[in-house]
């Protein structure tokens, strides 16, 4: 019998979805995970202690079999700091070079690295961007979009729109944007792998097991599988294929060991907070395929990407009433399509059992219960009661929002989950790690 794999894990930050979810999935694989104290990882716009994190890699993490690390936290101090910090390029490249040193220092240790392209949001929101984004963000986005579109198509209307957008942004601001993007690109080109952490966990598990499982994909709206989701730059189906390969699997049309059900969108992807009820009969064929898979027995995972930043309420209600739905290997319906796909796929490829089912229940509570429901209730009913509070900075509403979220999840979302999975579920606590509504840590007892 092989000894348990020892993993040294450097997460993107300390939020439950980036740190806690990985630790829970690693536990499913029966692996020992060492990770730095959360205090070293920073918080929101506060950079983590990069030097201390590298010391941790060279000491506590040196004896690990696998090192899975976020480039952003090890180079910039975190995801948001990678967007707003002023670290010079030479320091960033020197830190990126330390991954090579780490490989030479511990040649026995497998190195798997996650890195992100610098995003370019269209909204005038500076919560996770430089301060000038609140005023100039949409025009910066328009300049980037139409400059690229003109380069790709030669359309003179895009050339004119790019020029107009550029003229509306102060030159120092545009220079800062371009310098940050050039820095990010240069750093990325100096790195080897650019992958998502939980997919790397699945990959390490499959490599250890000498397996390359076949994954068959079924879409709710197959004719729209090449549409581009919000916040992303390529077709959904292309992302699905790359995620399967990154996680260590292979996409197949038959002879599968796993079926990945992708509940995609019929037109353009919309935001979950803005969703309205719709006629569910359009999903009849998808649910027939789900029912057949449940009865046939191969593992199945569900990636609910009809909306961004939360689950499809209509879909989930019907899913929880599906006979045998409790046998699903994974469910995900949060944030971007890539994040949802990566999480659901990784869990589906790892060992299941009661702990895996508990993780799935937790995802339903977060993605469906909180993100697609309770978050909007808090913003509408609790936050306005407290002067000075806002969804992005809770301030005096922090405690009341936490208690209301716990109570509403317990009242409205636990009962259908308990019926579906046949488990006793209790939401014991809700926390807001960055003191805003966008993400929550939901603590649950499941027996």
ABEGO torsion letter per residue (X at the ends): XBBBBBBBBBBABABAAAAAAAAAAAAAAGBBBBBBBAAAAEBEABBBBAAAAAAAAABAAAABABBBBBAAAAAAGEAAAAAABABBAAAAAAAAAAAAAAAAABAABBBBBBBBBBBBBABBBAAABBAAAAAAAAAAAAAAAAAAAAAAAGBAAAAAAAAAAAAABBAAAAAAAAAAAAAAAAAAAABABBBBAAAAAAAAAAAAAGBBBBBBBBBABAAAAABBBBGBABBAAAAAAAAAAAAGBBBBABGBABBBBBBBBABBBBBAAABBBBBAAAAAAAAAAAAAAAAAGBBBBBBBAABBGEBBAAAAAAAAABBGAAABABBBABEBAAAAAAAAAAAAABBBEAAAAAAAAAAAAAAAAAAAAAAAAAAAAAAAABBGBBAABAEAAAAAAAAAAAAAAAAAAAAAAAAAAGBBBBBABBBBAAGBAABBBBBBBBX
